[in-house]
Amino acid sequence: MPKTAATIAHAIDGLVQRRTQVPGRRLDVKVGLLGRGIQMSRTPAMHEREAARMGLTCSYVLIDFDALGLSDSDLPAAIEAAVSLGFHGVNVTYPFKQSVMPLLDEISVDATAIGAVNTVVFGSRSTGHNTDCWGYAESFRTAMPGAPLGHVVLFGAGGAGSAVAYALIGLGARRLSIVDADLSRARSLAARLVGIDTSVVSPQDIAAALGDADGVVNTTPVGMAKHPGTPFDTRLLRPSQWVSDVIYFPQETELLRAARAIGCRTLPGIGMAIGQAAGAFELFTGRTADMTAMAGHFEAAA
């Protein structure tokens, strides 16, 4: 049975009170993360510690639909609850990056093009943004200099996959093969992409797609603590390929561990997590986050 916004607000307010270090003190920033299976997220620590470094008080709570016993249909009520509690905004993760969009008043140009929202700012109107794209691109540029981008195989065409696809285009990728169990979703993403040669790959053709790929990116939930495993048979990898995963809990997924053992260059999801958090922090507070400091907050929260 769907929960009311008031019921969800009561539960979220309890999370805020438990998270607030000085009960009764006015919070400068009140934000949260909407998603499923997110209890291992280090995002709260990144936002709260960066705010504290700037002299601000911040409470960042995990609005975990699994932990709160909420159904996907409770998403509109959860958004309403956060607004009623005076939240400055929320981050959005799996599985709501696309389904949240119709619930918002405005969508930024970038998020509209990507077709996914990971940050919502509340005010007189609710506005959806996407900081995942910049976060992934910045992480790749920093950690993977010289990595070839002639042909990349992308696993997952959901919200994270869309953001990474646009980031890869900006990085100079020339060909993108998209793999998703939902072929219609993969075709939809491919149709939106311009400036790159795209193809949709069915699960039975993965081996052929990986055959001449320079790199592989996993944006599916496979590899998360809640969804262990790898999105494909890692025996198909070659040492000359690079492998990236947007998952950051666990920090090293089964896919990255197997790829590293083979000899592949690997890019964990930490960089993207830090980059998107820095972008979201600026949207929530109007202050520019220090990326080095944010990385330190991330590691300190381990």
Steps between C-alpha positions, in 0.01 A plus 500: 500500500647842403626716786384860545741791478436573868594146602819510295583849631476371856747220420740734318487759779606228741802433281585872498480526879725197547750637247514853645804531726355781714126438552296818485763694307380657177626313194648707219462212257252212512535245219477128432538213257204315346564143392507132588770303679702811580598442864871475409500838324773743605317797348365622837853530638626685193226763517495542877878526537538739208225717648670493840830599336318809374343574836154373404280251682367225277290188542510255211274197543455175311141467384541131428178356360611151604573598860179705527282232341389727216384393155604669177154654484583694820753716314262797448408497869868482598576807289202681656618399847850638443356830378268524800796449736688792348765298317725703272500208260569131453734283305340216307652160425393155383224434404345850485724715276251488215169443677553814712502729196120527442459599866708818467406850387812557293786298353835656413618497140772244574270268693238524226754397236634217716151386594583453867512701823727434796458831684179687580505852644191623683387861514197672358526225236666159501779477244680187384869499407759242401846515657584136419613584147756759612606280791578202276678709237716673761588166660595347166712797395687493830555126545511362145726729294572357156235227524376418147140591421453364151238243605337479843244243614250646746303267727176665615279756328329638809564829675867438577558348156355805329725735698810292426410479129492878475823524699670258260391712204651805666821305564530417130367146469431414136290182527268380774337158534213498749397185688183488707258221585226739388579541130241774458673708768836446328353606166349809659839606638674430169245714316567799728876496452656719232861535395582134553447170316262292714367146493274296725636162605280212611628289793590208272729725292708633789806292412510643149458856628784461748723346235634830363408732788756735650309537824198387699278691743251343738213725604260222603438419868672162456797509733336697780489337842131432440560365147825298507658366184624639170294631205679265257748212493830665592691230310407700189731784607852559364792660692518782244150623589402746771203429727291753693220456754278778636424300816700613802361278772674265513797711398638219283226301329537143381532635145789733587674234708484250212610763246796607712607136542503466120715810467242756387515866604206559731298803605284460815186700565661707776604783269155536350344486848724781623452709186122474495489578873708814450265615225193426710649680801535817297141474379372448855706771670622744236855431626774340290620175653871420519551173308812408695319558827201298378732211414640520851152494648421192290806310623445609861151351491631151418 
